């Protein structure tokens, strides 16, 4: 009942749903692949125990972001529908974890069975769409700190843990549209505030919530 997209549903409804629908419960060991970049999203997947590590490479740039998602969580239902249904990232088990998954066609039946499921997925997709749109409109405006915060807000969720960027400085500057000296100055300010730690090739986010508030 704590899983995203299932909140607001009664225990009786969930019990009946699990009995009728072919949910699959899978166990993964530490480091085992769950999703590979380029895989087609054929199932809706939930992290029901443990944690997973999500890694995404920015196209044409040596910039990679990684984050940990703890249970209970949903894995990118954005790619279940639309023109592009391939995952742009990899997901691996971080320690032992459990995944619950349901075929797309069966999930559509779930959504059609009750308006609560329908509104949950519509709200989720709308929230993500608005977040991406805002980020694209604002990315070339404001300070470098605001641009860093925007990129992090777009590529992570509020539940993300251990967010980390690995990069070549010239490519990270290209992504932000700034010069190296300006980037270093912004990173120094964020480090002094205790929001990040960084070196020449890596940024570790220490306070994701506070950093998001920089937008």
C-alpha positions as CSV (number, residue, x, y, z in Angstrom):
1,X,0.0,0.0,0.0
2,X,3.0,2.3,0.3
3,X,4.1,1.7,-3.3
4,X,3.6,4.7,-5.7
5,X,0.7,4.2,-8.0
6,X,-1.1,2.0,-5.4
7,X,-1.6,4.5,-2.7
8,X,-5.2,5.3,-1.7
9,X,-6.4,1.7,-2.4
10,X,-7.9,-0.3,0.3
11,X,-6.3,-3.6,1.6
12,X,-9.3,-5.5,0.3
13,X,-8.9,-4.1,-3.2
14,X,-5.2,-4.9,-3.2
15,X,-5.7,-8.4,-2.0
16,X,-8.3,-9.1,-4.7
17,X,-6.0,-7.5,-7.3
18,X,-3.0,-9.7,-6.3
19,X,-5.2,-12.8,-6.5
20,X,-6.5,-11.9,-10.0
21,X,-3.4,-10.4,-11.7
22,X,-0.2,-12.3,-12.6
23,X,2.2,-10.3,-10.5
24,X,5.8,-11.6,-10.5
25,X,8.0,-11.3,-7.5
26,X,11.7,-11.5,-8.3
27,X,14.8,-11.6,-6.1
28,X,18.2,-10.1,-7.1
29,X,21.6,-10.5,-5.6
30,X,24.0,-7.6,-5.1
31,X,25.2,-6.2,-8.4
32,X,22.8,-8.3,-10.6
33,X,21.4,-6.4,-13.6
34,X,17.7,-5.6,-13.4
35,X,17.4,-3.2,-16.4
36,X,19.9,-2.6,-19.2
37,X,20.1,0.7,-21.1
38,X,18.1,0.3,-24.3
39,X,15.8,-2.4,-22.9
40,X,12.2,-2.0,-24.0
41,X,9.8,-1.3,-21.1
42,X,7.4,-4.2,-21.3
43,X,6.6,-4.3,-17.5
44,X,5.8,-1.9,-14.8
45,X,8.4,-2.6,-12.0
46,X,8.4,-1.8,-8.3
47,X,11.2,-2.0,-5.8
48,X,9.5,-3.8,-2.9
49,X,12.5,-4.6,-0.7
50,X,16.1,-3.4,-0.6
51,X,17.6,-0.9,-2.9
52,X,18.7,-0.5,-6.5
53,X,21.3,1.7,-8.2
54,X,20.3,3.7,-11.3
55,X,23.0,5.0,-13.7
56,X,22.4,7.2,-16.7
57,X,24.9,8.5,-19.2
58,X,24.2,11.8,-20.9
59,X,24.3,11.3,-24.7
60,X,27.4,12.6,-26.5
61,X,29.0,13.8,-23.2
62,X,31.2,12.1,-20.7
63,X,28.8,12.9,-17.9
64,X,27.1,10.1,-15.8
65,X,24.6,10.5,-13.0
66,X,23.9,7.7,-10.5
67,X,21.5,7.4,-7.7
68,X,20.0,4.9,-5.2
69,X,16.3,4.2,-4.9
70,X,15.1,2.4,-1.8
71,X,11.9,0.4,-1.4
72,X,9.0,1.1,-1.8
73,X,9.5,2.7,-5.2
74,X,8.5,2.5,-8.8
75,X,11.0,2.2,-11.6
76,X,10.4,4.8,-14.4
77,X,6.8,4.1,-15.5
78,X,7.3,7.1,-17.8
79,X,8.7,4.6,-20.4
80,X,5.7,2.3,-20.3
81,X,3.8,4.4,-22.9
82,X,4.7,6.9,-25.6
83,X,6.8,6.9,-28.8
84,X,10.0,5.8,-27.0
85,X,9.6,2.9,-24.6
86,X,13.3,2.1,-24.2
87,X,15.1,2.8,-20.9
88,X,17.9,5.4,-21.1
89,X,19.6,4.0,-18.0
90,X,20.8,0.8,-16.2
91,X,19.4,-0.5,-13.0
92,X,21.3,-3.0,-10.8
93,X,20.6,-4.5,-7.4
94,X,22.4,-2.7,-4.5
95,X,22.6,-5.5,-2.0
96,X,19.8,-8.1,-2.1
97,X,16.5,-6.6,-3.4
98,X,13.0,-7.6,-4.4
99,X,11.2,-6.5,-7.6
100,X,7.5,-6.8,-8.2
101,X,6.5,-6.6,-11.9
102,X,3.4,-6.7,-14.0
103,X,3.1,-6.9,-17.8
104,X,2.0,-3.6,-19.5
105,X,-1.2,-5.1,-20.8
106,X,-2.1,-6.4,-17.3
107,X,-1.3,-3.0,-15.7
108,X,-3.6,-1.3,-18.2
109,X,-6.4,-3.7,-17.0
110,X,-5.5,-2.6,-13.4
111,X,-5.8,1.1,-14.4
112,X,-9.1,0.5,-16.0
113,X,-10.5,-1.4,-13.0
114,X,-10.5,1.6,-10.6
115,X,-10.2,5.4,-10.9
116,X,-7.7,5.6,-8.1
117,X,-5.1,3.6,-10.1
118,X,-5.9,5.9,-13.1
119,X,-5.4,9.1,-11.2
120,X,-2.2,7.8,-9.6
121,X,-0.5,7.1,-12.9
122,X,-1.8,10.3,-14.5
123,X,-0.6,12.4,-11.6
124,X,2.8,10.7,-11.7
125,X,3.2,11.2,-15.4
126,X,2.0,14.8,-15.3
127,X,4.3,15.8,-12.5
128,X,7.3,14.4,-14.3
129,X,6.3,16.0,-17.6
130,X,6.0,19.4,-15.9
131,X,9.3,19.0,-14.1
132,X,11.1,18.3,-17.4
133,X,9.4,21.2,-19.2
134,X,10.3,23.6,-16.4
135,X,13.9,22.4,-16.5
136,X,14.2,22.9,-20.3
137,X,12.8,26.4,-20.1
138,X,15.0,27.5,-17.3
139,X,18.3,25.7,-18.0
140,X,19.9,28.6,-19.9
141,X,18.8,31.2,-17.4
142,X,20.0,32.0,-13.9
143,X,23.2,31.3,-12.1
144,X,25.4,28.2,-12.6
145,X,24.2,27.0,-9.1
146,X,20.6,27.2,-10.3
147,X,21.5,25.3,-13.5
148,X,23.2,22.5,-11.4
149,X,20.1,22.3,-9.2
150,X,17.8,22.1,-12.2
151,X,19.7,19.3,-13.8
152,X,19.7,17.4,-10.6
153,X,16.0,18.0,-10.1
154,X,15.2,16.7,-13.6
155,X,17.3,13.5,-13.5
156,X,16.6,12.5,-9.9
157,X,13.5,11.9,-7.8
158,X,12.8,13.3,-4.4
159,X,13.4,9.8,-2.9
160,X,16.8,9.4,-4.4
161,X,19.8,8.7,-2.2
162,X,23.6,8.9,-2.8
163,X,23.3,11.0,-5.9
164,X,26.6,11.2,-7.7
165,X,27.9,12.8,-11.0
166,X,31.0,11.5,-12.7
167,X,32.3,13.7,-15.6
168,X,35.0,15.2,-17.7
169,X,35.0,18.9,-16.7
170,X,34.8,20.2,-20.2
171,X,31.7,18.1,-20.9
172,X,30.1,19.1,-17.6
173,X,30.8,22.8,-18.6
174,X,29.2,22.1,-22.0
175,X,26.1,20.7,-20.3
176,X,25.8,23.7,-18.1
177,X,26.8,26.3,-20.7
178,X,29.5,27.8,-18.6
179,X,33.3,28.2,-18.3
180,X,35.5,26.1,-16.0
181,X,36.4,28.9,-13.6
182,X,32.7,29.8,-13.1
183,X,31.8,26.1,-12.6
184,X,34.6,25.7,-9.9
185,X,33.4,28.9,-8.1
186,X,29.8,27.6,-8.0
187,X,30.9,24.2,-6.8
188,X,33.0,25.8,-4.1
189,X,30.0,27.8,-2.9
190,X,27.8,24.6,-2.7
191,X,30.6,22.8,-0.9
192,X,30.9,25.5,1.7
193,X,27.1,25.3,2.3
194,X,27.5,21.5,2.9
195,X,25.3,20.6,0.0
196,X,27.9,18.7,-2.1
197,X,31.4,17.4,-2.0
198,X,33.5,17.3,-5.2
199,X,36.8,16.8,-6.9
200,X,38.0,17.3,-10.5
201,X,35.9,14.4,-11.9
202,X,33.1,13.8,-9.4
203,X,30.3,15.5,-7.5
204,X,28.6,13.8,-4.5
205,X,25.3,15.3,-3.4
206,X,25.1,15.5,0.4
207,X,21.8,17.3,0.8
208,X,19.5,16.7,-2.2
209,X,16.4,18.5,-0.7
210,X,18.4,21.7,0.0
211,X,20.0,21.6,-3.4
212,X,16.7,21.3,-5.1
213,X,15.6,24.5,-3.3
214,X,18.3,26.4,-5.1
215,X,16.1,26.5,-8.3
